[in-house]
Structures are given as C-alpha cells and as structure tokens.
C-alpha cells in the first residue's frame, strides 16, 4: 500500500528526473564523440533526445496540474472573488481535459494510420 501511495505522489517527478538525466548524458556523449576524430558520431542521439523531451513534457503535464504550477497569468484571476476564481479554475480544467482528449484521439488515429501503411507495405513486399 505504501508503494502505491509513493508511486501516486512521486512517479511523474521521478520519471522527469530520469529523462532529463538521460537527455543530458546522451547529449554530452554526442558532443564528446563528435570531437574525437577516430569515432563516428551517434546518428540517433539528436532524435532520441527530441523524443525524450517530448515524453518529459507529456509526463510533466499531470504533475503540474496536480501541483497547480501550470504556467499562466493569475493577476486578473487573483483579483476576483473566490467563487468566481473557483469557477474559472473549473473551466480551465475542463478545457485542459478536452485538449488532452484531443491529443489522445489524434495520437491513436496517427498510430492506426501508421500501422495500416506498414501492413500495406508488407503485403506489397510479400506479393
């Protein structure tokens, strides 16, 4: 039970730390390898780091929403009464949920199209 509670509280931040360490190490290795004349540069390092950045952004979204640390301007919202502020926060959370649902359905659509293209290509190769 304690493990589940710890994972609930710290999984995202742990994954973000690990991803950022991996990104820093791969980038540093790429720079060092590029400067050594007898070694060939890592062809996969830039793309790998780019995808790790993307993953770290999407993993950080639930963490920032849970902690309430999203980047937004609260100057006007802080001037409003508490009930109006709470209503605005609910609307913002609903908009965020809709956007995340659109991202999810879009990614599923892209994945399905990619799999269909791969299957068609395999069928053409087998003929």
C-alpha positions as CSV (number, residue, x, y, z in Angstrom):
1,X,0.0,0.0,0.0
2,X,2.9,2.4,0.8
3,X,4.4,1.6,-2.6
4,X,1.2,2.6,-4.4
5,X,1.0,5.8,-2.4
6,X,4.6,6.7,-3.1
7,X,4.1,6.0,-6.9
8,X,1.0,8.1,-6.8
9,X,2.8,11.0,-5.3
10,X,6.3,10.8,-6.9
11,X,6.1,8.7,-10.2
12,X,6.0,11.7,-12.5
13,X,8.7,13.7,-10.9
14,X,11.0,10.6,-10.7
15,X,10.4,9.9,-14.4
16,X,11.1,13.5,-15.3
17,X,14.4,13.5,-13.4
18,X,15.4,10.2,-15.1
19,X,14.5,11.5,-18.5
20,X,16.4,14.8,-18.0
21,X,19.5,12.9,-16.8
22,X,19.4,10.6,-19.8
23,X,19.0,13.6,-22.2
24,X,21.9,15.4,-20.6
25,X,24.1,12.3,-20.7
26,X,23.3,11.4,-24.3
27,X,23.9,15.0,-25.4
28,X,27.2,15.2,-23.6
29,X,28.3,11.8,-25.1
30,X,27.3,13.0,-28.6
31,X,29.3,16.2,-28.2
32,X,32.4,14.3,-26.9
33,X,32.1,11.6,-29.6
34,X,31.8,14.3,-32.4
35,X,35.0,15.9,-31.3
36,X,37.1,12.7,-31.2
37,X,38.4,12.1,-34.7
38,X,38.5,8.3,-34.8
39,X,35.0,7.9,-33.5
40,X,31.9,8.2,-35.6
41,X,29.2,10.5,-34.3
42,X,26.0,9.0,-32.9
43,X,23.4,9.2,-35.6
44,X,20.5,8.5,-33.2
45,X,21.3,10.9,-30.4
46,X,19.5,14.0,-31.6
47,X,16.3,12.2,-32.5
48,X,16.4,10.2,-29.2
49,X,16.8,13.4,-27.1
50,X,14.0,15.1,-29.0
51,X,11.6,12.2,-28.2
52,X,12.8,12.2,-24.6
53,X,12.0,15.9,-24.4
54,X,8.5,15.2,-25.8
55,X,7.9,12.4,-23.3
56,X,9.1,14.6,-20.4
57,X,6.7,17.3,-21.4
58,X,3.7,14.9,-21.6
59,X,4.7,13.3,-18.3
60,X,5.1,16.7,-16.6
61,X,1.5,17.7,-17.6
62,X,-0.3,15.7,-14.9
63,X,2.3,16.6,-12.3
64,X,1.9,20.4,-12.9
65,X,-1.8,20.1,-12.9
66,X,-1.8,18.2,-9.6
67,X,0.6,20.7,-8.0
68,X,-1.2,23.7,-9.6
69,X,2.1,25.0,-11.0
70,X,1.0,25.5,-14.6
71,X,2.3,28.5,-16.4
72,X,-0.5,31.0,-16.5
73,X,-1.1,34.6,-15.6
74,X,-3.1,34.8,-12.3
75,X,-3.1,38.6,-11.9
76,X,-6.7,39.0,-13.1
77,X,-7.9,35.8,-11.5
78,X,-6.4,36.7,-8.1
79,X,-8.5,40.0,-8.1
80,X,-11.8,38.1,-8.5
81,X,-13.9,36.7,-5.6
82,X,-13.2,33.2,-4.5
83,X,-16.4,31.7,-6.1
84,X,-15.6,33.2,-9.5
85,X,-12.0,32.1,-9.2
86,X,-13.1,28.6,-8.5
87,X,-15.5,28.6,-11.4
88,X,-12.7,29.9,-13.7
89,X,-10.4,27.1,-12.5
90,X,-13.0,24.5,-13.2
91,X,-13.5,25.9,-16.8
92,X,-9.7,25.9,-17.3
93,X,-9.5,22.2,-16.0
94,X,-12.3,21.3,-18.4
95,X,-10.5,22.9,-21.3
96,X,-7.3,21.1,-20.4
97,X,-9.2,17.8,-20.3
98,X,-10.7,18.4,-23.7
99,X,-7.3,19.3,-25.2
100,X,-5.7,16.2,-23.7
101,X,-8.5,14.0,-25.0
102,X,-8.0,15.5,-28.5
103,X,-4.3,14.8,-28.2
104,X,-5.1,11.2,-27.2
105,X,-7.5,10.6,-30.0
106,X,-5.2,12.2,-32.5
107,X,-2.3,10.1,-31.5
108,X,-4.5,6.9,-31.7
109,X,-5.5,8.0,-35.2
110,X,-1.9,8.5,-36.3
111,X,-0.9,5.2,-34.8
112,X,-3.7,3.3,-36.6
113,X,-2.8,5.0,-39.9
114,X,0.8,4.2,-39.5
115,X,0.0,0.5,-38.8
116,X,-2.3,0.4,-41.8
117,X,0.5,1.8,-44.0
118,X,3.0,-0.7,-42.6
119,X,0.6,-3.6,-43.2
120,X,0.0,-2.4,-46.8
121,X,3.7,-2.1,-47.4
122,X,4.3,-5.6,-46.0
123,X,1.6,-7.0,-48.3
124,X,3.2,-5.4,-51.3
125,X,6.6,-6.8,-50.4
126,X,5.1,-10.3,-50.0
127,X,3.5,-10.3,-53.4
